[in-house]
């Protein structure tokens, strides 16, 4: 019933930009906070950014000033704009619905390489 469809990952050079998208269905959207996480093989999944139902945002220290999370409730979508990308940003990125129950997207690969 609940579906999270992620897109926008790919290969980008250091210093470049990328925009990730996540479209949600089957769950109340506007009333839920949404989050972006990332995971590197061998490491735990970490929170990158969060946006609340009231559009308040929080970011991991490692991405502050470079990443921007946003949402469009009319499209049931959440986005992550990533600027000034670094090698250490390489990871699989996941979106998450933070409601009564948590739901995850399938993940999209972001690779920063020269």
N, C-alpha and C positions, 0 to 999 in steps of 0.2 A: 504493500500500500504506500508506504513512505519511500520516496525516491529522491536522491540527491545526485544530480548530473554535473560533473566537473569538466571544465575545458580550459584551454589557454596555455597549458604547459608546453615546453619545448626547449630547444637549445639556444642559448644567448651568450654573447661575449661579455666579459667583465666590464662593468660600467653601463651596460645596456639596461633595457626595461622590458617588462612583461606584465600582462594583465590576466589574472585568473578569474574565471566565472564559475558560479555554482547556482544551478536552478533547482529549487525545491518544490515538491508536490506531495500531497497526501498528509500534510501536517499543517497546523496553524502557523503562519509565517510571521506576520507583523507583531504578534505578541511574544515572540521568542527571540532570545539572543542568538547570535550566530558567531561561529569562530573558524579561524583558519589555523591548522596545525601543520607541522612538517616532521618528517622522519628520515634519518639516514641509516642505512644498514649497520647493525651492531649498536645502535643508540636508541634511547627511548624517544617516543613521540613527544614533541614539545609544542606548547601554545605559541603561535606567532602573533595573532591579533584577534580581538573580540569586538563585536559591535552589539550594543544592547537594543532592546525594543524602542528605547527613546533616543537612539542614534549616538549614545555615548560610546567612546572607543578607548581601548587599551592596547598597548603593544609590548612585545618583548623588547628588552633593552637593546638587543642586537640588531633590531630593525627600525628602531625609532628614528624618524627623520627621513627614512628611505621608503618605507612601505605605508600604504594607505588602504584601510578597509572601508567599504561603503556598502549600502544596500538600496535596492529598489523594490519596495513592497508591492507596487503594481505589477511587477514581473516575478515576484517571489524569488528574487535573486540576490546573491551577495557576491562582492567582488574584492579582489586584492590587487592593487596596483603596486608593482615592485620596481623601484628605480635604483640606480647605482648598484646594480647587482654585483656580488662578490663570489669568489670560488666557494666559500663556506655556506652560501645560500643554496647550493646544490642539494636537493632532497626530493622526496615525494611529498606533495602538498595535499592535505585533506580538508574538506569543509565539514562542519559539524553543526547540527541543530541542538540547541540547549533548551529543551522544554521539559515536560513531565518525564519524558524519556529522551535519551540521547541517540541521535542517528548520525552515521558517517557516510560520506561519499566514498567513491572507489579509489580516489587518489589520482593525481596527475603529476607526471615527472617534470621537474625543472632542473636543467643542467646548465651550469655556468662554466664555460670553457673557452680558452683562446685557441 
